[in-house]
Amino acid sequence: MANAMAGGRVRRRSHNPKKKLIKALMILFFIAMAILILLPFWAVFVGTFQDGSMLIRYGLNLKLDFAEASFKNYVMLFTDSGDYFRWFFNSMLLTVIQVIATLLISAFVAYGFAAYNFKFKNFFFVCVLLIMSVPFEMLMLPLYVQINDMHLSDSYAAIMLPFMAHASTIFFFRQYLTGVPKEIIEAGRIDGSSEYGIFFKLIIPVMKPSFAAMAILNGMNSWNNFLWPLLVLRSGKKYTLPIGLNTLLTPYGNNYDLLIVGSFFSVLPILILFLCFQKYFIEGMTAGAVKG
C-alpha cells in the first residue's frame, strides 16, 4: 500500500510539471491576447497628446514622447467644444432610456414565452428567431418610411422606438427563464400575488445576471449606433456622439485635435459600465448558455 501511495505521489508529481507548463502557456497566451487587444487603445491614448498635424503626417504610434507631449487637445475639449458635451449628453440620455426600455419590454415578452402556454406560442417564438436572422439593412427602409408616416423624424423617439424590443434579448431572456423553477411562479400565485407582482417581485431579482449581461450588450449597441440616428436626425443639436464626431471630418479640413481626444473619452462610459457589471456579465452569459 505504501508502495502504491508512493507510486501515486510519483505519478502526481510526474503530471504536475506538464499541467503547470500548460497553465503557464495559457496564461502567456491570454496575456499576449490582452496586450494585442489593448494596443489600439494605447495608440489612441498616445495620440491624444499629439498635435493634429502630426497625426495626419505620421499617423498613430505606440511611443509616448514626453518631450513633445502636449495637453492642448484636452484643453480644447474641455474649454472650446460645447458641441462635444451636448453630443455626449444626447448619447448618454438615449442609451440609458433605450437600455432600460429594451430590458423591461424584452423581459416581459420573454417571461410570456417561458411561463405561459397559449395558442400559436411556438409560431410567435419562431417569428422572433426569424427576426434575429434578418439584417438591419433590410429593415432600414421600411422603418424609415414608417417613422416618416408617424411624423417622428428628427426626434429621439425615432431613434429609440424601433429597438425597444430586441429579438436577441428576448431570446436570451427566454432561454434564461426556462431554467428558473416554475414553483417560484406557483408559490407567488398561492400567496395571492398578481401576475405583475410575480414578475417584478420574484422574477426580476432572479434575472439580475441576465439583465447585467444584456445591459452591457444593448448599451454598447446603442452608444455606438451611427447609421440609424444619421438617417432620422436633422438638427445638429440632437446629434449623438458618433454623428457629432463624424462632422469633424469635412472636405475643408479635419479637426483631428478634437477628434482623437473626443474618441478616447467616448470609450469610457462603456468601459465603466463593463467594469461595474463584469461579475454579473460573466455569470449571466454562462447561465444563458447552459440553461434551456
C-alpha positions as CSV (number, residue, x, y, z in Angstrom):
1,M,0.0,0.0,0.0
2,A,2.9,2.2,0.9
3,N,4.4,1.4,-2.4
4,A,1.1,2.2,-4.2
5,M,0.8,5.5,-2.3
6,A,4.4,6.3,-3.2
7,G,3.7,5.4,-6.8
8,G,0.6,7.7,-6.7
9,R,2.7,10.5,-5.4
10,V,5.3,9.8,-8.1
11,R,2.6,9.8,-10.8
12,R,1.0,13.0,-9.5
13,R,4.5,14.7,-9.4
14,S,5.2,13.5,-12.9
15,H,1.9,15.0,-14.1
16,N,2.3,18.3,-12.3
17,P,5.1,19.8,-14.4
18,K,3.0,19.1,-17.6
19,K,0.0,20.8,-16.1
20,K,2.0,23.7,-14.8
21,L,3.6,24.1,-18.2
22,I,0.2,24.1,-19.9
23,K,-1.2,26.6,-17.4
24,A,1.8,28.8,-17.9
25,L,1.4,28.7,-21.6
26,M,-2.3,29.5,-21.4
27,I,-1.5,32.5,-19.1
28,L,1.1,33.7,-21.5
29,F,-1.3,33.3,-24.4
30,F,-4.1,35.3,-22.7
31,I,-1.6,38.0,-21.6
32,A,-0.4,38.3,-25.3
33,M,-4.0,38.5,-26.5
34,A,-4.9,41.1,-23.9
35,I,-1.9,43.2,-25.0
36,L,-2.8,42.8,-28.6
37,I,-6.4,44.0,-27.9
38,L,-5.3,46.9,-25.8
39,L,-2.7,48.2,-28.3
40,P,-5.2,50.2,-30.4
41,F,-6.5,51.9,-27.2
42,W,-2.9,52.7,-26.1
43,A,-2.2,54.2,-29.6
44,V,-5.3,56.4,-29.3
45,F,-4.3,57.5,-25.8
46,V,-0.8,58.4,-27.1
47,G,-2.4,60.3,-30.0
48,T,-4.4,62.5,-27.5
49,F,-1.1,64.2,-26.6
50,Q,0.0,64.9,-30.2
51,D,-0.8,67.7,-32.5
52,G,-3.4,67.1,-35.2
53,S,-1.0,68.0,-38.0
54,M,1.5,65.4,-36.6
55,L,-1.3,62.8,-36.6
56,I,-2.0,63.5,-40.2
57,R,1.6,63.4,-41.2
58,Y,2.8,60.3,-39.2
59,G,-0.4,58.6,-38.0
60,L,-0.9,56.9,-34.7
61,N,2.1,55.4,-33.0
62,L,2.7,53.5,-29.7
63,K,5.6,55.5,-28.3
64,L,4.7,58.3,-25.9
65,D,7.3,61.1,-26.3
66,F,7.1,63.1,-23.1
67,A,9.3,65.9,-24.6
68,E,6.7,66.6,-27.3
69,A,3.6,65.6,-25.4
70,S,1.0,68.4,-25.0
71,F,-2.3,68.8,-23.2
72,K,-3.6,71.1,-25.9
73,N,-6.2,68.6,-27.2
74,Y,-7.6,68.2,-23.6
75,V,-7.7,71.9,-23.1
76,M,-9.6,72.3,-26.4
77,L,-12.0,69.5,-25.4
78,F,-12.9,70.9,-22.0
79,T,-12.9,74.6,-22.9
80,D,-13.8,75.3,-26.5
81,S,-16.0,72.3,-27.5
82,G,-19.5,72.9,-26.2
83,D,-20.9,70.8,-29.0
84,Y,-19.0,67.7,-27.9
85,F,-20.6,67.6,-24.5
86,R,-24.0,68.2,-26.0
87,W,-23.4,65.2,-28.3
88,F,-22.1,63.2,-25.3
89,F,-25.2,64.1,-23.2
90,N,-27.5,63.2,-26.1
91,S,-25.9,59.8,-26.5
92,M,-25.9,59.1,-22.7
93,L,-29.6,60.1,-22.4
94,L,-30.6,57.9,-25.4
95,T,-28.5,55.0,-24.2
96,V,-29.9,55.0,-20.6
97,I,-33.6,55.3,-21.7
98,Q,-33.2,52.7,-24.5
99,V,-31.4,50.2,-22.4
100,I,-34.0,50.4,-19.6
101,A,-36.9,50.2,-22.0
102,T,-35.4,47.4,-24.0
103,L,-34.6,45.3,-20.9
104,L,-38.1,45.8,-19.4
105,I,-40.1,45.1,-22.6
106,S,-37.9,42.2,-23.7
107,A,-38.1,40.7,-20.2
108,F,-42.0,40.9,-20.4
109,V,-42.1,39.2,-23.7
110,A,-39.6,36.5,-22.7
111,Y,-41.5,35.9,-19.5
112,G,-44.6,35.3,-21.5
113,F,-42.9,32.7,-23.7
114,A,-41.2,31.0,-20.8
115,A,-44.1,30.9,-18.2
116,Y,-47.3,30.7,-20.1
117,N,-48.8,28.3,-22.7
118,F,-51.0,30.0,-25.3
119,K,-52.2,29.4,-28.8
120,F,-49.6,29.8,-31.6
121,K,-46.9,30.2,-28.9
122,N,-44.3,28.3,-30.9
123,F,-45.2,30.2,-34.1
124,F,-44.6,33.5,-32.4
125,F,-41.3,32.3,-31.0
126,V,-40.2,31.2,-34.4
127,C,-41.0,34.7,-35.7
128,V,-38.7,36.1,-33.0
129,L,-36.0,33.7,-34.2
130,L,-36.5,34.7,-37.8
131,I,-36.2,38.4,-37.0
132,M,-32.8,37.7,-35.5
133,S,-31.7,36.4,-38.9
134,V,-32.8,39.4,-40.8
135,P,-30.0,42.1,-41.3
136,F,-31.0,45.6,-40.1
137,E,-30.1,46.9,-43.6
138,M,-33.1,45.1,-45.0
139,L,-35.4,46.6,-42.4
140,M,-34.0,50.1,-42.6
141,L,-36.0,51.5,-45.5
142,P,-39.4,50.2,-44.3
143,L,-38.7,51.5,-40.8
144,Y,-37.7,54.9,-42.2
145,V,-40.9,55.1,-44.2
146,Q,-42.9,54.2,-41.1
147,I,-41.2,56.7,-38.9
148,N,-41.9,59.4,-41.5
149,D,-45.5,58.4,-41.8
150,M,-45.8,58.7,-38.0
151,H,-44.2,62.2,-38.2
152,L,-41.4,61.3,-35.8
153,S,-38.5,62.3,-38.0
154,D,-35.8,64.3,-36.2
155,S,-36.8,63.2,-32.8
156,Y,-35.3,61.0,-30.1
157,A,-38.4,58.7,-30.3
158,A,-37.5,57.9,-33.9
159,I,-34.1,56.6,-32.7
160,M,-35.4,54.5,-29.8
161,L,-38.8,53.1,-30.9
162,P,-37.6,50.5,-33.5
163,F,-35.2,49.0,-30.9
164,M,-37.4,48.9,-27.8
165,A,-38.0,45.2,-28.1
166,H,-34.8,43.4,-29.2
167,A,-35.2,39.9,-30.7
168,S,-31.8,38.6,-29.5
169,T,-32.5,40.0,-26.0
170,I,-35.9,38.3,-25.9
171,F,-34.3,35.0,-27.0
172,F,-31.6,35.3,-24.3
173,F,-34.1,36.1,-21.5
174,R,-36.4,33.3,-22.6
175,Q,-33.5,30.8,-22.5
176,Y,-32.5,32.0,-19.1
177,L,-36.1,31.8,-17.7
178,T,-36.6,28.2,-18.9
179,G,-34.0,27.3,-16.3
180,V,-35.9,29.0,-13.5
181,P,-38.2,26.6,-11.5
182,K,-41.9,27.1,-12.2
183,E,-42.5,26.5,-8.5
184,I,-41.5,30.2,-7.9
185,I,-44.4,31.4,-10.0
186,E,-46.8,28.9,-8.4
187,A,-45.7,30.0,-5.0
188,G,-46.4,33.6,-5.9
189,R,-49.9,32.7,-7.1
190,I,-50.7,30.7,-4.0
191,D,-49.6,33.7,-1.9
192,G,-52.2,35.8,-3.8
193,S,-49.7,37.9,-5.7
194,S,-50.8,39.3,-9.1
195,E,-49.1,38.3,-12.3
196,Y,-47.3,41.7,-12.4
197,G,-46.3,41.3,-8.7
198,I,-44.8,37.9,-9.5
199,F,-42.9,39.4,-12.4
200,F,-41.5,42.4,-10.5
201,K,-41.0,40.8,-7.1
202,L,-40.0,37.2,-7.9
203,I,-38.8,37.0,-11.5
204,I,-36.8,40.3,-11.8
205,P,-34.5,39.5,-8.9
206,V,-33.7,36.1,-10.3
207,M,-32.9,37.7,-13.7
208,K,-30.2,40.1,-12.4
209,P,-27.2,38.4,-14.0
210,S,-29.0,38.2,-17.4
211,F,-30.1,41.8,-17.0
212,A,-26.5,42.8,-16.4
213,A,-25.2,40.9,-19.4
214,M,-27.9,42.3,-21.8
215,A,-27.5,45.9,-20.3
216,I,-23.8,45.8,-21.4
217,L,-24.5,44.5,-24.9
218,N,-27.5,46.7,-25.6
219,G,-25.8,49.7,-24.0
220,M,-22.8,49.2,-26.3
221,N,-25.0,48.8,-29.4
222,S,-27.0,52.0,-28.5
223,W,-23.9,54.0,-27.6
224,N,-22.1,53.1,-30.9
225,N,-25.3,53.3,-33.1
226,F,-24.4,55.5,-36.1
227,L,-26.4,54.6,-39.2
228,W,-30.0,54.8,-37.9
229,P,-29.6,58.1,-36.0
230,L,-27.8,59.6,-39.1
231,L,-30.9,58.7,-41.2
232,V,-33.6,60.1,-38.9
233,L,-31.9,63.1,-37.3
234,R,-31.8,66.5,-39.0
235,S,-31.0,69.0,-36.2
236,G,-27.3,69.4,-35.2
237,K,-28.4,70.0,-31.6
238,K,-29.9,66.5,-31.5
239,Y,-26.8,64.7,-32.9
240,T,-25.4,61.8,-31.0
241,L,-21.7,61.4,-30.2
242,P,-20.8,59.1,-33.2
243,I,-22.6,61.5,-35.6
244,G,-21.1,64.6,-34.0
245,L,-17.5,63.2,-34.2
246,N,-18.1,62.4,-37.8
247,T,-19.0,66.0,-38.5
248,L,-15.4,66.9,-37.5
249,L,-14.2,65.3,-40.8
250,T,-15.0,67.7,-43.6
251,P,-13.8,68.3,-47.1
252,Y,-12.4,71.7,-45.9
253,G,-10.3,70.3,-43.1
254,N,-10.3,67.6,-40.5
255,N,-10.2,68.6,-36.8
256,Y,-8.0,65.7,-35.7
257,D,-7.0,67.5,-32.5
258,L,-10.6,67.3,-31.1
259,L,-11.5,64.0,-32.9
260,I,-8.7,62.0,-31.3
261,V,-9.3,63.1,-27.7
262,G,-13.1,63.0,-28.2
263,S,-12.9,59.5,-29.5
264,F,-10.8,58.4,-26.5
265,F,-13.3,59.8,-24.0
266,S,-16.2,58.2,-25.9
267,V,-14.9,54.7,-24.9
268,L,-15.0,55.5,-21.2
269,P,-18.8,55.1,-20.5
270,I,-18.9,51.6,-21.9
271,L,-15.7,50.7,-20.2
272,I,-17.1,51.9,-16.8
273,L,-20.3,50.0,-17.5
274,F,-18.5,46.8,-18.1
275,L,-16.2,47.1,-15.1
276,C,-19.2,47.7,-12.9
277,F,-21.2,44.7,-14.1
278,Q,-18.4,42.3,-15.3
279,K,-19.1,39.8,-12.5
280,Y,-22.8,39.6,-13.4
281,F,-22.0,39.8,-17.1
282,I,-19.9,36.6,-17.0
283,E,-22.4,34.9,-14.7
284,G,-25.3,35.9,-16.9
285,M,-23.7,34.8,-20.2
286,T,-22.7,31.5,-18.7
287,A,-26.1,30.8,-17.2
288,G,-27.8,31.8,-20.5
289,A,-25.5,29.4,-22.4
290,V,-26.1,26.5,-20.1
291,K,-29.8,26.8,-19.3
292,G,-32.6,26.0,-21.7
